Protein backbone atom coordinates (compact mmCIF):
# COMPACT_ATOMS: atom_id res chain seq x y z
CA UNK A 1 0.00 0.00 0.00
CA UNK A 2 2.95 2.34 0.56
CA UNK A 3 4.61 1.48 -2.76
CA UNK A 4 8.02 1.01 -1.14
CA UNK A 5 10.31 -1.95 -0.78
CA UNK A 6 10.54 -3.96 2.42
CA UNK A 7 14.17 -2.86 3.02
CA UNK A 8 13.09 0.80 2.70
CA UNK A 9 10.28 0.20 5.18
CA UNK A 10 12.81 -1.25 7.61
CA UNK A 11 15.04 1.81 7.19
CA UNK A 12 12.09 4.05 8.06
CA UNK A 13 11.23 1.90 11.09
CA UNK A 14 14.81 2.05 12.39
CA UNK A 15 15.09 5.77 11.73
CA UNK A 16 17.94 5.28 9.26
CA UNK A 17 16.05 7.03 6.46
CA UNK A 18 13.72 9.94 7.28
CA UNK A 19 10.13 9.53 6.18
CA UNK A 20 8.52 12.20 4.06
CA UNK A 21 5.24 13.83 4.98
CA UNK A 22 3.71 12.34 1.84
CA UNK A 23 4.75 8.82 2.80
CA UNK A 24 3.62 9.41 6.39
CA UNK A 25 0.22 10.42 5.04
CA UNK A 26 0.10 7.24 2.97
CA UNK A 27 0.96 5.21 6.08
CA UNK A 28 -1.78 6.92 8.07
CA UNK A 29 -4.23 6.13 5.28
CA UNK A 30 -3.10 2.50 5.06
CA UNK A 31 -3.56 2.09 8.81
CA UNK A 32 -6.79 4.14 8.81
CA UNK A 33 -5.53 6.46 11.55
CA UNK A 34 -5.18 10.24 11.58
CA UNK A 35 -1.79 11.65 10.59
CA UNK A 36 -1.59 13.31 14.00
CA UNK A 37 -1.29 9.86 15.62
CA UNK A 38 2.32 9.83 14.43
CA UNK A 39 3.15 13.19 16.00
CA UNK A 40 3.86 14.13 19.59
CA UNK A 41 1.02 15.83 21.42
CA UNK A 42 1.08 19.61 21.65
CA UNK A 43 1.92 19.44 25.36
CA UNK A 44 5.26 17.76 24.63
CA UNK A 45 8.15 19.78 23.32
CA UNK A 46 10.84 17.32 22.16
CA UNK A 47 12.80 18.26 19.05
CA UNK A 48 12.10 15.68 16.37
CA UNK A 49 13.63 17.74 13.55
CA UNK A 50 15.97 14.85 12.68
CA UNK A 51 12.96 12.74 11.63
CA UNK A 52 12.14 15.02 8.73
CA UNK A 53 13.75 15.29 5.31
CA UNK A 54 14.21 19.05 5.56
CA UNK A 55 13.32 22.13 7.59
CA UNK A 56 10.28 22.89 5.42
CA UNK A 57 8.66 19.55 6.35
CA UNK A 58 9.40 20.15 10.02
CA UNK A 59 7.93 23.66 9.90
CA UNK A 60 4.86 22.38 8.05
CA UNK A 61 4.18 19.81 10.77
CA UNK A 62 4.73 22.40 13.51
CA UNK A 63 2.20 24.73 11.85
CA UNK A 64 -0.19 21.81 11.25
CA UNK A 65 -0.23 21.06 14.98
CA UNK A 66 -1.36 24.59 15.75
CA UNK A 67 -4.52 24.23 13.66
CA UNK A 68 -7.86 23.24 15.20
CA UNK A 69 -8.71 19.53 14.89
CA UNK A 70 -11.47 20.12 12.33
CA UNK A 71 -9.16 22.09 10.05
CA UNK A 72 -6.42 19.43 10.32
CA UNK A 73 -8.94 16.74 9.38
CA UNK A 74 -10.04 18.69 6.29
CA UNK A 75 -6.42 19.20 5.21
CA UNK A 76 -5.67 15.48 5.56
CA UNK A 77 -8.81 14.66 3.55
CA UNK A 78 -7.77 17.15 0.87
CA UNK A 79 -4.27 15.65 0.61
CA UNK A 80 -5.74 12.15 0.50
CA UNK A 81 -7.93 13.16 -2.45
CA UNK A 82 -4.93 14.71 -4.21
CA UNK A 83 -2.91 11.51 -3.71
CA UNK A 84 -5.79 9.41 -5.07
CA UNK A 85 -6.01 11.58 -8.17
CA UNK A 86 -2.29 11.06 -8.87
CA UNK A 87 -2.60 7.27 -9.02
Beta strands, then each sheet from edge to edge (+ up, - down):
end
